[in-house]
Amino acid sequence: MSSPQLPDHIVYAPPVIEFVTVVAETCLFLEQATEQTREEFITRSVKLLPLLYLKASVLSIPEPVFDDQTERFVTEEDYLYVKKQVEQLLGADDSYLEVFHPDMAISDTPIAAFISEDLADVYQEIKDFAANYQTMDTDIMNDALVGCLEAFGQHWGQKNLNALKALHAILHSDSFLQSDELEGNTAKLNRNSFLNFLHDEDDNVDERMLF
């Protein structure tokens, strides 16, 4: 029995479907970062991030249908949740020296960047794309692909490479396999505990404002 044919539209082209598949896997991977050990997260990241970059880089940007941008789904809390998970896993290794920052040419000192922020930026763009793609409206899917690929060229492709470069350095460092003790002292973070943390911080700010 043959499988049903996909509609003849760019958003259903095999290279786009492959990109969507890797996007979905990457989003889930980042959303569940602290369900892995530090070693597992880093080892899988250096395999998944190059694949995401490759699948995006082979796609051509289609012509947009609408004048307006597609809907944004990722909230600030979603962004911070992903960022906090990665930051918690990596600890001091989260920061690295950025050589592609626009201000680097006029700076006398190294500029610090963060893997967690890079990956949260990547997540924001590909998650918004994935959410729009799930509408199954070909016009929306088309323009979501346009926006995602344009943003890939403008910033998140570079963020992906920056994070990969830093994670590669960690993976091949002498201290990589000596992190078991640190992992044992790291509490797991889930979305509910993170949101409770945000609410507690808001309450503390309100209390301080009373005095």
C-alpha positions in Angstrom: 0.0 0.0 0.0 1.5 3.3 -1.1 1.7 6.2 1.3 -0.3 9.4 0.5 1.4 12.0 -1.5 2.2 15.3 0.1 0.9 18.4 -1.5 3.0 19.9 -4.3 4.3 22.9 -2.3 7.7 24.1 -1.1 6.8 23.6 2.5 6.4 19.9 1.9 9.6 19.5 -0.2 11.8 16.7 1.2 14.7 19.1 2.3 12.2 21.2 4.2 10.6 18.2 5.9 14.1 17.1 6.9 14.8 20.6 8.4 11.4 20.5 10.2 12.3 17.1 11.7 15.7 18.4 13.0 14.0 21.6 14.3 11.5 19.5 16.3 14.2 17.3 17.7 16.4 20.4 18.7 13.4 22.1 20.4 12.6 19.1 22.5 16.3 18.6 23.3 16.6 22.1 24.6 13.3 22.1 26.5 14.4 18.9 28.3 18.0 19.9 28.8 18.3 19.2 32.5 16.8 15.7 32.1 20.2 14.8 30.8 23.6 14.8 32.5 26.1 17.5 31.6 28.1 15.0 29.7 25.1 13.8 27.7 24.0 17.3 26.9 27.3 18.4 25.6 27.9 15.2 23.6 24.6 15.3 21.9 24.8 19.1 21.3 27.9 18.8 19.2 26.1 16.3 17.0 22.7 18.0 16.8 23.8 21.6 16.2 25.9 20.9 13.0 22.9 18.9 11.6 20.5 21.8 12.3 22.9 24.2 10.6 23.4 21.9 7.6 19.6 21.4 7.1 19.0 25.1 7.2 21.9 26.1 5.0 20.8 23.9 2.0 17.4 25.6 1.8 16.5 28.4 -0.5 14.3 31.2 0.9 10.9 31.2 -0.9 8.9 34.2 -1.8 6.7 35.5 1.0 2.9 35.5 0.7 2.0 38.1 3.3 3.6 41.5 4.1 3.4 41.0 7.8 5.6 38.6 9.8 4.2 35.4 11.1 3.0 35.0 14.7 5.5 34.8 17.6 4.8 32.0 20.1 7.9 31.9 22.3 7.4 34.0 25.4 10.0 35.6 27.6 9.4 32.9 30.2 10.0 30.2 27.5 13.2 31.8 26.5 14.5 32.2 30.0 13.6 28.7 30.9 15.7 27.2 28.1 18.5 29.7 28.9 18.4 28.8 32.6 18.5 25.1 32.0 21.6 25.3 29.8 23.3 27.7 32.2 22.7 25.4 35.1 24.1 22.4 33.3 27.3 24.1 32.1 28.1 26.2 35.1 31.3 28.1 34.7 31.8 26.6 31.2 28.7 28.6 30.0 30.8 31.7 29.2 33.4 32.0 26.4 35.2 34.7 24.5 33.3 36.1 21.5 35.4 36.9 18.4 32.6 37.7 16.0 30.8 40.4 18.1 30.3 43.7 16.2 32.0 45.6 19.0 35.1 43.4 19.0 36.9 45.7 16.5 36.8 48.7 18.8 37.2 46.9 22.1 40.4 46.8 24.0 39.2 43.8 26.1 37.8 40.4 25.3 34.0 40.2 25.0 32.3 37.5 26.9 29.4 35.5 25.4 27.3 32.7 26.8 26.3 29.3 25.3 23.0 29.4 27.1 22.1 32.7 25.5 23.2 31.5 22.1 21.1 28.4 22.3 18.1 30.3 23.7 18.3 32.6 20.7 18.4 29.6 18.4 15.5 28.0 20.2 13.3 31.1 20.0 13.6 31.3 16.2 13.2 27.6 15.4 10.4 27.1 18.0 8.4 30.0 16.5 8.9 28.4 13.0 7.8 25.0 14.3 4.7 26.4 15.9 3.6 28.2 12.7 4.4 25.2 10.7 2.0 23.1 12.8 -0.9 25.3 11.7 -0.9 23.3 8.4 -1.8 26.5 6.6 0.5 26.5 3.6 0.7 30.3 3.3 1.6 30.6 7.0 4.0 27.7 6.8 5.7 29.3 3.8 6.2 32.7 5.5 7.3 31.0 8.7 10.0 29.3 6.6 10.9 32.7 5.0 11.3 34.3 8.4 13.3 31.4 9.9 15.7 31.2 7.0 16.2 35.0 6.9 16.9 35.0 10.6 19.3 32.1 10.1 21.4 34.3 7.8 21.1 37.3 10.0 21.9 35.9 13.4 20.8 32.5 14.6 23.1 30.6 12.2 26.0 32.4 13.7 24.7 31.8 17.3 24.5 28.1 16.4 28.1 28.0 15.3 29.3 30.1 18.2 27.7 27.7 20.7 29.0 24.7 18.8 32.5 26.1 18.8 32.4 26.6 22.6 30.8 23.2 23.3 33.5 21.5 21.1 36.2 23.1 23.2 34.5 21.8 26.4 34.0 18.3 25.0 37.7 18.0 24.1 39.1 19.6 27.3 41.0 17.6 29.9 38.4 18.4 32.5 35.4 17.2 30.5 35.2 13.7 32.1 35.9 15.1 35.6 32.5 16.6 36.1 30.6 13.8 37.8 30.9 15.4 41.3 29.7 18.7 40.0 26.7 17.0 38.4 25.8 15.4 41.7 25.5 18.8 43.3 23.3 20.3 40.6 19.6 20.3 41.2 17.3 19.4 38.4 15.2 22.2 36.9 11.7 21.8 35.5 9.4 24.3 34.1 7.1 24.5 37.1 10.0 25.1 39.5 11.4 27.7 37.2 8.1 29.6 37.0 7.7 29.4 40.8 11.2 30.9 41.0 10.2 33.8 38.7 7.0 34.4 40.8 9.0 34.4 44.1 11.5 36.9 42.6 8.6 39.2 41.6 7.2 38.9 45.2 10.5 39.8 46.7 10.8 42.8 44.4 7.3 44.0 45.5 8.3 43.6 49.2 11.5 45.6 48.7 9.5 48.4 47.1 7.4 48.7 50.2 10.4 49.8 52.3 
